[in-house]
């Protein structure tokens, strides 16, 4: 090894030459939303435990979740849920062996992102009706 000349070439694939594709970006986002959904799950469990413990505990948990910060976290979590759900359906279609053509992959990826925003807005709108 010591006798070989040192190369200045980057290891392949290197981040400076790699172009992020929609499939890889959405795959990374799918993993991130899956992990991030643990936060609202913990918040909901906290809220339920507080509701069963005492009025003081419930008021504390409820005030956090109904504050602007709590509503922001819950809204982002709602989007993460719908994105993860829609992309999961996309993966189920892929598991059947369909939808692997490059134009179809791009269209389905865009459809997942658009659907996640529409479903989030629809859920928020329906939530304001009740």
JOLIN-V52891 format. One record per backbone hydrogen bond with DSSP energy under -1.0 kcal/mol. NH is the residue of the N-H (numbers start at 1). CO is the residue of the C=O. If there is no record, write none. Layout:
nh/co
NH/CO
NH/CO
This chain:
nh/co
4/1
17/14
18/14
25/21
26/22
27/23
28/24
29/25
30/26
31/27
32/28
33/29
34/30
35/31
36/32
37/33
38/35
39/36
41/37
42/38
43/39
44/40
45/41
46/42
47/43
48/44
49/45
50/46
51/47
52/48
54/50
58/54
59/55
60/56
61/57
62/58
63/59
64/60
65/61
66/62
71/67
72/68
73/69
74/70
75/71
76/72
77/73
78/74
79/75
80/76
81/77
82/78
83/79
84/80
85/81
86/82
87/83
88/84
89/85
90/86
91/87
92/88
93/89
94/90
95/91
97/94
98/93
105/101
106/102
107/103
108/104
109/105
110/106
111/107
112/108
113/109
114/110
115/111
116/112
117/113
118/114
119/115
120/116
121/117
122/118
123/119
124/120
125/121
126/122
127/123
128/124
